[in-house]
Amino acid sequence: MSAPLYNTDILRLATSIPHHERLADPDASVERRSATCGSRVTVDVRMDEAGNIADLGLEVRACALGQASASLMAANAVGQNVDALLQARDKLAAYLAGTDDDLAFWPGLSVLAPARDYPARHASIRLSFDAVAQAAADAVKADV
């Protein structure tokens, strides 16, 4: 492990993922898998009447970076609506691709900044953001 990439903050986040149990009766569930490394995230959501995430459940089988990303996503996803989640997903992808330097759109993401230089890790980092945005969108669509 290289120190700048796997620091104590990332490892701490990786071992403390909020909402780390699947929901029994979700409005929608989505699984995402990285073809590059095999990391996998399953997200369950329940939405409130206003179209915001009311409850969240996760199953994360990923590297420390994927787990840390899931931890950051889960800590702040409840209360978010589909548009905010889609924006966060797209902004994270843009940051990792090097087309945007802003990480202020989601609390705590700056801890993952060193991973930008490791494209093989990007898919794992994006998994939870991709899955939660899709699950929320699916839940809202199913409710229409």
C-alpha positions as CSV (number, residue, x, y, z in Angstrom):
1,M,0.0,0.0,0.0
2,S,1.2,3.4,-0.8
3,A,0.9,5.9,2.1
4,P,-0.6,8.8,0.1
5,L,-3.4,6.6,-1.4
6,Y,-4.3,4.5,1.6
7,N,-4.0,6.9,4.5
8,T,-5.6,6.5,8.0
9,D,-8.6,8.7,7.1
10,I,-9.5,6.4,4.2
11,L,-9.0,3.3,6.2
12,R,-11.1,4.8,9.0
13,L,-13.9,5.6,6.6
14,A,-13.6,2.1,5.1
15,T,-14.3,0.5,8.4
16,S,-17.2,2.7,9.4
17,I,-19.8,2.6,6.6
18,P,-23.2,4.0,7.8
19,H,-26.4,2.2,6.8
20,H,-24.3,-1.0,6.2
21,E,-27.3,-3.4,6.2
22,R,-29.7,-4.1,3.4
23,L,-33.3,-2.8,3.8
24,A,-36.0,-5.4,4.2
25,D,-38.6,-3.6,2.0
26,P,-36.9,-1.0,-0.3
27,D,-38.6,1.1,-2.9
28,A,-35.7,0.2,-5.2
29,S,-32.4,-1.7,-5.2
30,V,-29.4,-1.4,-7.5
31,E,-26.2,-3.3,-7.7
32,R,-23.1,-2.0,-9.4
33,R,-19.9,-3.9,-10.0
34,S,-16.5,-2.8,-11.3
35,A,-15.3,-4.9,-14.2
36,T,-11.8,-3.6,-13.4
37,C,-11.4,-4.8,-9.9
38,G,-14.5,-6.8,-9.0
39,S,-15.7,-4.4,-6.4
40,R,-19.5,-4.5,-5.8
41,V,-22.0,-2.3,-4.1
42,T,-25.7,-3.0,-3.6
43,V,-27.9,0.0,-2.6
44,D,-31.5,-0.2,-1.3
45,V,-33.5,3.0,-0.9
46,R,-36.8,4.1,0.6
47,M,-38.0,7.5,-0.6
48,D,-40.3,9.9,1.2
49,E,-43.3,11.7,-0.3
50,A,-41.2,14.7,-1.3
51,G,-38.9,12.4,-3.4
52,N,-35.9,12.4,-1.0
53,I,-34.1,9.4,0.4
54,A,-35.8,8.6,3.7
55,D,-33.8,5.4,4.4
56,L,-30.7,3.7,2.9
57,G,-29.2,0.3,3.1
58,L,-25.8,-0.9,1.7
59,E,-23.9,-4.0,1.1
60,V,-20.3,-3.1,0.1
61,R,-17.7,-5.5,-1.2
62,A,-15.0,-3.3,-2.4
63,C,-11.4,-2.2,-1.8
64,A,-10.6,0.4,0.9
65,L,-11.2,3.3,-1.6
66,G,-14.6,1.9,-2.6
67,Q,-15.5,1.4,1.0
68,A,-14.4,4.9,2.0
69,S,-16.4,6.4,-0.9
70,A,-19.5,4.4,0.1
71,S,-19.0,5.6,3.7
72,L,-18.9,9.3,2.5
73,M,-21.9,8.8,0.2
74,A,-24.0,7.0,2.9
75,A,-23.2,9.6,5.6
76,N,-24.9,12.3,3.5
77,A,-27.4,10.6,1.1
78,V,-30.4,10.5,3.4
79,G,-32.5,13.6,2.7
80,Q,-31.1,14.1,-0.9
81,N,-33.3,14.0,-3.9
82,V,-32.7,12.4,-7.3
83,D,-31.3,15.5,-9.0
84,A,-28.8,16.1,-6.2
85,L,-27.7,12.5,-6.3
86,L,-27.3,12.5,-10.1
87,Q,-25.3,15.7,-9.9
88,A,-23.0,14.3,-7.2
89,R,-22.5,11.1,-9.3
90,D,-21.6,13.2,-12.4
91,K,-19.4,15.7,-10.5
92,L,-17.4,12.8,-8.9
93,A,-16.9,11.2,-12.4
94,A,-15.8,14.6,-13.8
95,Y,-13.4,15.1,-10.9
96,L,-11.8,11.6,-11.3
97,A,-11.6,12.1,-15.1
98,G,-9.7,15.4,-14.5
99,T,-12.3,17.6,-16.1
100,D,-13.4,19.3,-12.9
101,D,-11.3,20.2,-9.8
102,D,-14.2,20.7,-7.4
103,L,-14.8,18.2,-4.6
104,A,-16.8,20.6,-2.4
105,F,-20.1,19.3,-3.8
106,W,-20.1,16.4,-1.2
107,P,-18.8,16.5,2.3
108,G,-15.5,14.7,3.0
109,L,-14.6,13.7,-0.6
110,S,-11.3,15.6,-0.4
111,V,-9.9,12.6,1.4
112,L,-10.1,10.7,-1.9
113,A,-8.2,13.3,-3.8
114,P,-5.0,11.2,-4.0
115,A,-6.9,8.5,-5.9
116,R,-7.4,10.8,-8.9
117,D,-3.9,9.7,-10.1
118,Y,-4.9,6.0,-10.0
119,P,-7.5,5.5,-12.8
120,A,-7.7,1.8,-12.0
121,R,-9.4,2.7,-8.7
122,H,-11.9,5.2,-10.2
123,A,-14.6,2.6,-11.0
124,S,-14.6,1.4,-7.4
125,I,-14.8,4.9,-6.0
126,R,-17.8,5.7,-8.3
127,L,-19.8,2.6,-7.5
128,S,-21.8,3.8,-4.5
129,F,-22.6,7.2,-6.0
130,D,-23.7,5.5,-9.3
131,A,-25.8,2.9,-7.4
132,V,-27.6,5.4,-5.0
133,A,-28.4,7.8,-7.8
134,Q,-29.8,5.0,-10.0
135,A,-31.8,3.5,-7.0
136,A,-33.3,6.8,-6.2
137,A,-34.2,7.5,-9.8
138,D,-35.8,4.0,-10.1
139,A,-37.8,4.5,-6.9
140,V,-39.2,7.8,-8.0
141,K,-40.0,6.5,-11.5
142,A,-41.8,3.5,-10.0
143,D,-43.9,5.8,-7.8
144,V,-45.1,7.8,-10.8
